[in-house]
Structures are given as structure tokens and as C-alpha cells.
């Protein structure tokens, strides 16, 4: 099997057994995904995930003990290339921003339809930022309320600003490459810059 056809390695962390089973079933039905492991709590995920190195982790935000946000913060330090998508029943901005600052790359509601959840896993794997339109609007409103650009933003070049604007509008990496007529390497340099 070629590297392009290899299933995306996915792990999930969810304390409610019925939801964990539903998510595992949804992932298991997709030939383009492989469920590495399903964890009932943050502590077991933190202990085992660094050895398994999944590409995408679906993380419940409201775990007992070590909550999902703190679990992502600690795991992101150990797994910088892994993409984390928060799954939650909460639509408030505080949890959204804490999740993103901890290292999450997406934020979805648990009631997300199975097909949309599978699409979100592919989206985050391809460099996108899956979240509901309402959550995306909250992110945009937050940055529109900032009166002065942060010093880091003032140092961005014109091309880096274009890339940032495209990301803020929800475009995926491939779409940004096409829109700005740049290659993958160039895009990644601008994002890292």
C-alpha cells in the first residue's frame, strides 16, 4: 500500500463509554482511517499516546481528572506533529480559546454528524482547522476586537499576512496553495515564520 493510501492513524479520548463506542464505530467503518486506541481518560492517553504517535486525536474537553485542554497541552509538547480536535457539548468562546492556545487544531460539537466528523479528521490531517461556522465567527470577532496588532503580527510580511487571512477565513492548506499560487514548502515556511 502506498504512503498516500495509508489510513490516517486516529486515537480518541472520551470518558463516556457509549460515546467512545459510537466514535470508535464511526472511525472503524472508514477505510481511510485506522483507530489506534480509544482511552477513557486523559491520564491513560497521556501515558500511552506518545508511544503510539497517532496523526489525529479526538479529545473530549470535559474529562474527569486531567481535563481535555490540559491533556492536549501536555501531549502537544510530546507530539508536536499530532493534530488534536476537541469534541465538546460546549459552544462558549472561553473553552474554544483555551483549547486552541493549548495546541488544538479543531473544535467540534459532539452532536456533529458522523460524516462531518470523518470529513473533519481528514481536514485537520490536511492542515485545515475544523470547527463550526459559529466557532469560526467567534475567533474572527476576537481578532477584530483587538485594537492594536500584536508585535508578532506587525513583523509579518505581506505574503505571511495573506496566508494568515486565508487561514482565518477557513481555507485548507491545499486551497491556500492554489489561491496564492504557492507550493506546500513555501506555505509551510510562511505558517512557521
QUIVENTA-V9519 format. One record per helix or strand of 3 or more residues. SS is the DSSP state (alpha for helix, beta for strand). FROM is the first residue (numbers start at 0). LEN is the number of residues. Records with the same first field share a line. If there is no record, write none. Layout:
SS->FROM-LEN / FROM-LEN
//
This chain:
alpha->2-3 / 16-12 / 41-11 / 67-11 / 92-10 / 113-12 / 132-13 / 150-4 / 157-11 / 172-8 / 183-9
beta->7-6 / 32-7 / 55-5 / 82-6 / 105-4
//
